[in-house]
């Protein structure tokens, strides 16, 4: 545990000292985004555009995360234990890519459809059965959606195939 904490501290220090625009806390055995990190990153949070929290054990992400990192363009949270996102994710004005693959979503995170800048959504390997097709087709920037390895119902599968406004990766039923 101490090693994991030291690893997080080291990576945060690098981001602050080098004035990086990205923060990589992947594979740090995190169960949540550490509250202390908000204070530590206060001076550079406006600069951070890319955050990677992949391959941790995060069960929930707070609204504070999205209200702190307002300039976020890319968020990678694949390989965690997330089941939902806070409503505040819908207020992200610069987010272009979100990776939520291999989490525990059973419901499509609807608030993502409110992000006008979002181009890529990866939800591969979750437990989602239905997708808000109409809302997705109204997203102005969406170019790519990955819903492979989700137990989508056959009607959703065929409806997805008829949408051609963006690239869709899906597992077709055989």
C-alpha distance (Angstrom), angle and dihedral (degrees) to the residues before:
residue distance angle dihedral
X1 . . .
X2 3.81 . .
X3 3.78 89.1 .
X4 3.82 90.6 53.9
X5 3.82 91.2 50.0
X6 3.81 91.1 48.6
X7 3.80 89.9 49.4
X8 3.83 91.6 52.8
X9 3.82 90.6 47.3
X10 3.79 92.0 50.1
X11 3.81 93.3 50.4
X12 3.81 92.7 47.3
X13 3.81 91.1 48.9
X14 3.82 90.3 52.2
X15 3.80 90.7 51.9
X16 3.82 93.1 49.6
X17 3.82 98.5 40.1
X18 3.79 95.6 44.2
X19 3.82 93.2 40.4
X20 3.79 90.6 -127.1
X21 3.78 121.1 179.0
X22 3.81 91.6 -142.8
X23 3.79 135.9 63.4
X24 3.80 120.5 -159.2
X25 3.79 115.2 -165.6
X26 3.79 95.9 155.1
X27 3.80 119.4 143.7
X28 3.82 93.2 13.1
X29 3.83 96.6 127.3
X30 3.82 90.0 -116.3
X31 3.80 118.5 168.8
X32 3.82 91.6 -173.1
X33 3.79 138.3 1.0
X34 3.82 101.5 -82.4
X35 3.82 112.9 -110.6
X36 3.80 91.7 -143.3
X37 3.79 89.8 61.3
X38 3.81 91.0 67.3
X39 3.80 91.2 60.8
X40 3.77 93.6 42.4
X41 3.80 93.4 50.6
X42 3.81 96.2 41.8
X43 3.81 92.0 107.5
X44 3.82 94.0 52.1
X45 3.83 104.0 27.5
X46 3.82 90.9 102.7
X47 3.82 90.2 57.5
X48 3.80 97.1 49.4
X49 3.80 111.0 103.4
X50 3.82 101.8 160.2
X51 3.80 127.5 46.5
X52 3.78 124.6 179.2
X53 3.79 117.7 -165.7
X54 3.81 95.2 158.0
X55 3.79 124.4 150.2
X56 3.78 99.1 17.2
X57 3.81 129.6 116.6
X58 3.81 98.0 -107.3
X59 3.81 112.2 156.8
X60 3.81 98.2 179.6
X61 3.79 139.3 11.3
X62 3.81 119.1 -148.1
X63 3.80 130.2 -126.4
X64 3.80 86.2 -120.7
X65 3.81 88.7 66.7
X66 3.81 92.0 60.8
X67 3.82 94.7 40.3
X68 3.83 90.4 51.3
X69 3.81 99.2 46.5
X70 3.80 97.3 47.3
X71 3.82 94.6 154.0
X72 3.80 93.6 55.5
X73 3.82 113.2 140.3
X74 3.81 100.5 169.3
X75 3.79 130.2 30.9
X76 3.79 122.9 -177.9
X77 3.79 114.4 -169.7
X78 3.79 99.9 151.2
X79 3.77 119.2 146.0
X80 3.81 99.0 30.3
X81 3.82 134.1 112.9
X82 3.81 99.3 -104.7
X83 3.80 119.3 149.2
X84 3.82 98.2 173.4
X85 3.80 144.6 2.6
X86 3.81 126.6 -128.3
X87 3.81 117.0 -101.8
X88 3.81 88.9 -113.9
X89 3.82 89.5 75.8
X90 3.81 86.5 77.4
X91 3.82 89.2 65.5
X92 3.81 94.9 62.1
X93 3.80 103.8 121.6
X94 3.81 99.1 -174.7
X95 3.81 104.7 34.8
X96 3.81 111.2 126.4
X97 3.81 101.7 163.3
X98 3.80 134.6 31.9
X99 3.79 124.7 178.4
X100 3.80 113.6 -162.3
X101 3.81 96.9 155.0
X102 3.80 119.4 147.4
X103 3.78 98.2 17.2
X104 3.80 128.3 118.2
X105 3.80 103.3 -96.1
X106 3.81 112.7 148.3
X107 3.81 92.6 171.0
X108 3.81 125.1 49.4
X109 3.84 107.8 -108.0
X110 3.81 95.0 -111.3
X111 3.81 95.1 -167.6
X112 3.83 88.5 69.7
X113 3.80 88.3 72.4
X114 3.83 88.8 64.4
X115 3.81 93.4 62.6
X116 3.80 105.0 97.9
X117 3.83 94.0 -167.5
X118 3.82 97.1 50.6
X119 3.82 111.5 121.8
X120 3.81 103.4 163.6
X121 3.81 130.9 38.5
X122 3.79 120.3 178.9
X123 3.81 114.9 -169.2
X124 3.80 98.0 152.5
X125 3.80 116.8 150.6
X126 3.79 100.7 20.9
X127 3.84 129.6 116.3
X128 3.80 98.8 -105.8
X129 3.82 115.7 147.3
X130 3.82 101.2 175.4
X131 3.79 134.3 37.4
X132 3.84 127.1 -160.2
X133 3.81 93.3 -120.2
X134 3.79 96.9 174.3
X135 3.81 93.1 50.7
X136 3.81 90.9 46.6
X137 3.79 92.3 50.7
X138 3.82 88.7 54.0
X139 3.80 93.9 54.8
X140 3.83 104.5 111.8
X141 3.82 99.3 -151.3
X142 3.81 102.8 31.9
X143 3.81 111.0 127.1
X144 3.79 103.8 155.2
X145 3.81 137.1 32.2
X146 3.80 124.6 177.7
X147 3.80 115.5 -164.4
X148 3.82 98.3 153.2
X149 3.80 117.4 146.9
X150 3.80 95.6 23.5
X151 3.83 120.8 124.3
X152 3.81 93.6 -116.5
X153 3.78 114.9 176.5
X154 3.84 114.9 -113.1
X155 3.83 93.4 -109.3
X156 3.80 91.0 55.1
X157 3.82 89.9 46.4
X158 3.80 93.4 54.4
X159 3.82 93.2 41.6
X160 3.80 89.1 53.3
X161 3.79 90.6 53.8
X162 3.81 90.6 56.9
X163 3.81 93.7 53.4
X164 3.78 109.0 92.1
X165 3.78 101.9 166.4
X166 3.82 91.3 98.3
X167 3.80 139.1 10.5
X168 3.79 113.8 -85.2
X169 3.77 125.1 -163.7
X170 3.77 110.6 -161.3
X171 3.77 140.2 152.1
X172 3.77 107.8 -109.9
X173 3.78 117.2 -143.7
X174 3.78 112.7 -114.4
